[in-house]
Amino acid sequence: MKAEFRATTPADAGAIASFLGRIFEARGGEPILDPAMMQWKYWRERPGWQGSRSFVLERGGSIIAHGAAWPAKILSAEEIPCFFLIDWAASPDFPGAGVSIMKHMAKRVPVNFVYGGSEIARKMRFAMGYRPRNDVHTLALPLRPVRQILTSPWNWKTPARLARNLLWSRSKTVLSSHWRAQPVDALKIRGSNVPWPIRHSHRLMLERNPELFEYHSDCPVAPGVFSLAMRDGECVGYFCLTFPPGQARIADAWISSSRLEDWIQFYALAVEQACGRPGANEVTGAAANEVALAALEKCGFRIRALDPVQLYDPQKLVPPDLPLDVQLIDGDGAFRNSGGPDYLT
């Protein structure tokens, strides 16, 4: 019997949850199985994509593979529609189902990309035609080590971890009085003078607009909180924080400066805002360019993961040799969690 590929609808939510729960061995109550979360990720209308963003491969009426698209646009000489692949899963009983659904989805837009996943998944994607473009560093900094330990499983390493994180948490950069954050309601971003990222000669930027942050502000499990970064009263950038259990995540951050000192103070400002959330015991972020990476490390962050960005571009639309400056908001890294704290430190 031939497998059939199709877009899903909200009526498929139960079957998708059952399939993903089995493949990922997810417990009841985890966000990936939550109906409201699926509605938001897969079927809620958002700019840059028409129709459902969730797809299945079926055989005999049963799901054998699933994948979902997180839409984006690469800012090159022209805007290049693309997506980040999320919630990709395939039944081990049907070899090739995972590759098949990825190939079907890749026909929807000319380019797609992904980072992270297992070594097996990376090799599979490479065999399909995905090619490494640049690395993304995931970094973290403990904020409240005692509360972090109290909300973590205990083992024989716990005392040493607590001692390490207590010392580590004191390495935060002191914020200059010249900098302050100005929170902005998601529905008022359109009227704010935000210095959005623009095309860059040395790296590829991804489109940012008010609609993206309005959409993120309605995430059922980790809504985005948007702030302007002010230096001496002038708006020089913005950042968006999300707050899954136990964490603050710098989902997106940008300032119109190339000076490392400015980026250090900018990230210190984001950390200060993260500290203002009582339940945030750790702050994390991602860096795909040298300035952001150096600034985060100067602020006390340490690298916890290093993943290649893999780009699928069969039509060669993306300029070669330029890194893709992705952040957590460009995939599910801003909100993905297991339903409890997923600490990196």
N, C-alpha and C positions, 0 to 999 in steps of 0.2 A: 504494500500500500504506500502510495506516494505521500510524502509530508507536504503540508500546505502552510504557506506563510500568510499572515494577515495582521492588520492592526487590531488592537483590542478596544473594548468599550468598558464603561463602568460596570456593566453586567458581568464582566469577566473577573472582577476583583477577587471573589472567593476562590476561583480556580487558580489565579495567579498566586494568591497568598499561600494556598496549599502547596503549589509547586515550589515556590521559592523557599518556603519553610522547610520542605523536605531536602532540597538541594543544599541549602546553607545551614541546615540543622538549627534553624532559628527557633527560639522559645516563643510561646504565646506572649503577646505584649510588646515584642520588639517592633521598632518603627517600620522596618521593611515590610511587615505584615499588616500595618495599621491602615484601615480603609481610608481615613481622612488623608493620610500621607500619600497613598497611592493616587487618590483623586487629585491631589495637588501636583504630584510629580508627573503623572501620565496624561491626565485629561483636562485639567484646568487650562483654559485658553491663556496663551501668552504670546507676546510678539516674537516674530522670527520663525514661527512654525505653524503650519496649518494641520488641524486634526490631531489624532492621537499620537502620543510620543512613545507608546508602549506597543511591542510587537511580539507575536508568538509563532512558533513552528509547531504544528499539530499533526498527529497521526492517529487516525481513528477517533477523532474528537478529543484526544488527550494531549495536553501540552508536553512537548519534549524539549523545548528551548524557549528562552525569553530574553529580550533585550529592550532597553529603553534609551531614548535620545535626550541629551541635555543640550539644547540649541545654543549656538554661539556664532559670531562672525569674526573672521580674521581681517584686520585692517591692513591691506596691502595697497597696491595702486588702485585696486577696486576692492569692495567688500566681498569676502569669500564666505558663503554660508558653510557651516560645519556643525558637528555635534561631538560631544563627549559621550562615550558609551557607558551607561550605568545599568545596574541590576541585571547583568549578563549571567545567565545560568543555562546549563544544558544537562539533560539526563545522561548518566553514564551508560545506560542501556542502549543508547542510540549514538554510536560513534559518528562524529562529523556533524551532529546537529548544531553544536555551538558555532562551528565555522560557517555552516549554511545560513544561520540567522544573521550572522555578522555580514555576510556577503549581500543578503537581501536588503538589510538596513543601509548598507553603504551605497545603494542605488538611489536613496532618497535625496542625498545632497552630495556634492562633488568631493568633499573632504571630511574626514573624521579623525579624531585623535583620542588618546587615552594614556594614562600613566598609572602605575601601581599594579597590583595583582601579583599572582604567583609567577615563579620562573617558567612554569609550564605554560601559563597563559601568555607570557611574553613571547615565548618561542612559537606558540601557535599563531599569534598575531603576526610575527615576522614572516612565517611561512605563507600567510595570506597576502603579504605585500606591505604591511606596516613597517615603517623604517624609523629608527631612533633619530631624534632631532636634537635634543639637549636634555639636561638633567633638571629635575625638580627636587629641591631639598625641603623636607618637612622638619620643622624645628619646634622646640618646646621649652617652656620655662615654668618651674613650679612657683605658685603664688602663696598658697596656704598649706605648707607641708603637713601639719598636724591633721587638719581636716581631710587632706588627701589620703593620709594613711588610715584614718578612721572610716573612710568610705571605700577602702580597697581590701581585697582578700589578704589575710595574714599568712606569712610563712617564715622560714628561718632567716630570709633576707630582709625582712621588714625593718628591724632596728638600723641596719646599715643604710637602707634606702632612706629612712627618715633623717638620719644624720647627714647624709649626702644632700638631700633636698633642702634641709634647713640652711645649710651653708650656701647651696646653689641659689636659693631664693633671694639671698642678700646681694646678688650681683647685678640687680636691676640698675639701669642708668638713672641718674638724678635728672629730673625734667627741669628745663629752663623756664623761668617765669615769662619768657617771651611767647611761649606756646600755650594754647588752650584748645579744648574741644568744644564744638558747638553742635549738640545733638539736633537732628532735623527729623521731623515726622515724615514718614515715607510718602504721604500724600502731598507734602509740600516741597519735595525734592525738585519738582519741575520748575518751581519759581525761585530756586536757589542758584547762586552764581557758582556752580561747581566746575572746577578745572578738570574736565574729563581727560583721560589718556588720549593721545593723538598718534598718528602714524609716526613711526620711529625708523631712522635709517639703519640702526644696528640690531634691531630685534623686531619681531612681529607682535603687535599688540592685539588684544581681543576687545571687541566693542563693549563700551559701557554706556548706559543710558538710564534715565529715571525709572523706566518700566521694569528693568531688571531688579532694581532694589525695592520697588513697590511689590513685585511678585515675591521676592524673598521675605519681605516683612510679614507675609501671611503663611510662612512655613509652619505647619502644625506642631513640629517638635523642636525647632530651633530657629525662631524668627530672627531676621536680620535687623540690627540696630545701626542706623546710619548717622555718621557725624562728620562735620566739616573740621578740617585742621586749620587753625588760625595762628599765624605768626605775626606778632605786633599788630593785631587787628586786621590783618589781610588774610583772605582765604587762599591757601596755597595747595590744598589737597583735600582728601577725604579718606575715611576708612569705614568699613562695615564689619561689625562684630556679630557673631552668633554664639548662642549659649546652650549647647547640648549638655546633658547631665555632667556636672562636675568640672566643666571646662568653659573657657572662652576661646573662640577661634577667630583669628584675624582673617575673615573670609576674603576681603579685598582691601587693598591699600594703595594709594597713589598720591604723590606730590609732584608739582611741576618744578623740580630741581634735580640737578645731577650731583650735588654736593653731598658727600657722605655724612658730614656733620648734620645737615638738615634731615637726612633720612634717619639718623640715629635718634634725634629729638622727636621726629615724627612717630617712630615706633615706640619710643618711650611714652608718648602721649596716648597711643593705643593701649599700652600696658596699663597705664594709670586708669583709663576708662574700664578696662577689664577688671582691675582690682576693685572697682566700685560695685561690682556685682557680687553679693555675699556668697553665692553658691559656686563661684568660679575659683577652683583650687589650682588650676593650671591654665596657661595660655599657650596656644599653638599658632603656627602660621606656616606659610610656604613661600619659597623664594626660587625663582628661575632666572634671576640675573645677579650679577656680581655685587652691585651696590646694595640691593635689598638683603642679600645673604650677609654681607659684611656688617650692615647696620643691625640686623637681628642678633648676630653674634656679639657685637659690641654692647647690646642691651641685655646680655646674659643668656640668650637662647643657645641651645646646643642642637646639633643635627641628630635627628632620631631615625630618619629614613632618607634614602637616595634612590630615586626612580627615574628611568628615562621616559621622556615624552615620545610616544610612538605615533607617527603620523601616517594616515592612509590617504594618498593623493595620486591616484592612477593617472589623472589628466595633467599632472605637473603644473597645477595652478599656483601653488605656494612658492614664492621665491626661495631658491635653494640656499643652504648654508646659514640662514638666519634663525636664531633660537626663537621659540614660541614662548612668550612671557605669560605663562599660565599661573593662576592663583587658585585657592580653594573654591572660590565661587564659580569657577569654570567647569566644575564637575559636582559630584555629590560630597566632596570633602568638607564643605561648610556645614553639613547637617547630618551626615551618616553617623549612626551610633547604634550600639547594641541594646539600648534601653537603660543602661547604667553608665557609670564613668568609664571611659576608655582612655585611661591615662597613658601618656607616653614617657613620663618621668618617674 
